[in-house]
Amino acid sequence: MAERLLVSVLILLLLVVCGHGAKATKVRWDQQMAQSFDVHDDRQVRTRLRYQELLRLAGDRFGRGELDAAFNHARSAQKLEPANPAAYTMQAVVEGRRGRMEAAGELYRRAAELAPRQGDVLNNYGAWLCASGHPAEALVWFDRAVADPGYQEQRADALANAGGCALDAG
């Protein structure tokens, strides 16, 4: 009887050990490891990502009222991509909030020069011109913004700005 019990325990032990070993060698498809790769972006991609991060930081700081930090981040972005109007626009927004309207205007103008067919940029410059007492010139920029085929969803913004500017001008 004791011998039979011992044999049963040994068989049970072998089943557990063998069963455990068999499970350890099985690999399910969802547990397989993906092959590891080192990805190295080229300099242009890294510059673009840094530019976007700096503009995001500028927007965050602006939202918190940290105007110096916002301006500095936007200026750093501008240095990375001097032909991209977004950094100039962000700097213009900061300067406008600071009450430096002439500086804001120069930055809006520069952004518009860099993106002569980009509706949002043209609308921004038009809005600045109107607020600065140049309604006739502003209307030209609003018309250019409306003409941008890529600006059709926001077209109402430029039209509303143009209408308000025309009303203010008399």
matplotlib code that plots the C-alpha trace (Angstrom):
import matplotlib.pyplot as plt

x = [0.0, 2.8, 4.6, 1.6, 1.1, 4.8, 4.5, 1.3, 3.1, 6.1, 3.9, 2.0, 5.3, 6.6, 3.4, 3.6, 7.3, 6.9, 3.7, 5.4, 8.3, 6.1, 4.2, 7.5, 8.5, 5.2, 5.2, 1.9, 1.9, 0.9, 3.9, 6.5, 9.0, 9.2, 12.5, 14.4, 15.5, 17.5, 15.9, 18.0, 16.1, 18.1, 19.0, 16.0, 13.5, 15.1, 15.1, 11.4, 10.5, 12.4, 10.7, 7.3, 8.2, 9.4, 6.2, 4.1, 6.1, 5.6, 1.9, 1.8, 3.8, 1.6, -1.4, 0.1, 0.9, 4.6, 5.2, 9.0, 9.3, 6.7, 8.6, 11.9, 10.6, 9.1, 12.3, 14.3, 11.9, 12.3, 16.1, 15.6, 13.2, 13.5, 11.2, 8.3, 5.6, 4.3, 7.1, 6.8, 3.0, 3.6, 6.1, 3.6, 0.8, 3.2, 4.2, 0.6, -0.2, 2.7, 1.2, 4.1, 1.9, 4.6, 6.8, 3.7, 2.9, 6.4, 6.2, 2.8, 4.0, 7.1, 4.9, 2.6, 5.6, 6.8, 3.3, 1.6, -1.1, -1.7, -5.1, -4.7, -1.5, -3.0, -6.1, -3.9, -2.0, -5.3, -6.7, -3.6, -3.8, -7.4, -6.8, -3.9, -6.0, -5.3, -8.7, -8.3, -5.1, -6.6, -9.4, -6.9, -5.3, -8.7, -9.5, -6.3, -7.1, -10.5, -8.9, -6.8, -8.4, -7.0, -8.7, -12.2, -13.3, -12.1, -13.2, -15.9, -13.2, -11.7, -15.1, -16.2, -12.9, -13.4, -17.0, -16.1, -13.2, -15.3, -17.9, -15.3, -13.9, -17.3]
y = [0.0, 2.4, 1.4, 2.0, 5.5, 6.3, 5.3, 7.4, 10.4, 9.9, 9.7, 12.8, 14.6, 13.6, 14.8, 18.2, 18.6, 17.4, 19.5, 22.6, 22.1, 21.7, 24.9, 26.8, 25.9, 27.0, 30.6, 32.2, 34.6, 37.5, 36.9, 36.9, 39.7, 42.2, 42.6, 45.5, 48.3, 51.4, 54.3, 57.3, 60.3, 62.4, 66.0, 67.5, 65.3, 66.1, 69.8, 69.7, 67.8, 70.3, 73.2, 71.7, 71.1, 74.7, 76.1, 73.8, 75.1, 78.7, 78.1, 76.5, 79.4, 82.0, 80.3, 80.6, 84.3, 83.6, 86.0, 86.1, 82.4, 82.1, 84.7, 83.0, 79.6, 81.0, 82.9, 79.6, 77.9, 80.7, 80.2, 76.5, 77.1, 80.8, 80.3, 78.9, 81.5, 79.9, 81.0, 84.6, 84.5, 83.2, 86.0, 88.5, 87.3, 87.6, 91.1, 92.1, 90.9, 92.9, 96.0, 96.3, 96.7, 97.9, 94.9, 92.6, 94.2, 93.6, 89.9, 89.4, 91.1, 88.8, 85.7, 86.9, 87.4, 83.9, 82.4, 84.6, 82.0, 80.7, 81.9, 81.8, 83.8, 86.4, 86.7, 87.4, 90.1, 91.6, 91.6, 93.4, 96.0, 96.7, 97.0, 99.3, 101.7, 100.5, 99.1, 99.6, 97.6, 95.0, 94.3, 93.4, 90.8, 89.4, 88.9, 87.1, 84.8, 84.0, 83.1, 80.4, 77.0, 75.4, 78.0, 77.3, 75.8, 78.9, 81.3, 82.7, 84.0, 86.1, 87.3, 88.2, 90.1, 91.9, 92.8, 94.1, 96.0, 97.6, 98.6, 100.1, 102.1, 103.5]
z = [0.0, 0.9, -2.2, -4.3, -2.7, -3.3, -7.0, -7.3, -5.8, -8.1, -11.2, -10.1, -9.5, -13.0, -14.6, -12.8, -13.7, -17.3, -17.8, -16.4, -18.7, -21.7, -20.9, -20.6, -24.1, -25.6, -26.9, -27.8, -30.7, -28.5, -26.2, -28.8, -28.7, -31.5, -33.1, -31.7, -33.9, -33.3, -35.2, -36.0, -37.4, -39.8, -38.9, -40.8, -38.9, -35.5, -36.3, -37.3, -34.1, -32.0, -33.8, -33.1, -29.5, -29.1, -30.5, -28.3, -25.3, -26.5, -26.6, -23.2, -21.6, -23.4, -22.0, -18.5, -19.0, -19.1, -22.0, -21.8, -21.9, -24.7, -26.8, -26.2, -27.2, -30.3, -31.2, -30.7, -33.1, -35.6, -35.5, -36.3, -39.2, -40.3, -43.3, -41.3, -40.5, -37.3, -35.1, -36.3, -35.7, -32.1, -31.5, -32.9, -30.6, -27.6, -28.6, -29.1, -25.6, -24.3, -26.0, -28.4, -31.5, -33.9, -33.1, -33.5, -36.8, -38.2, -37.1, -38.6, -41.8, -42.0, -41.5, -44.3, -46.6, -45.8, -46.5, -49.1, -49.8, -46.3, -45.3, -41.5, -41.7, -44.0, -41.8, -38.8, -40.6, -41.8, -38.3, -37.0, -39.8, -39.0, -35.2, -36.0, -38.0, -41.6, -42.6, -46.4, -46.4, -44.0, -46.4, -49.1, -46.8, -45.8, -49.5, -49.9, -46.9, -48.4, -51.7, -50.1, -51.1, -48.0, -45.8, -46.8, -43.5, -41.6, -44.4, -42.1, -39.8, -42.5, -43.7, -40.2, -39.6, -43.0, -42.1, -38.7, -40.1, -42.8, -40.1, -37.9, -40.8, -41.6]

ax = plt.figure().add_subplot(projection="3d")
ax.plot(x, y, z, "-o")
ax.set_aspect("equal")
plt.show()
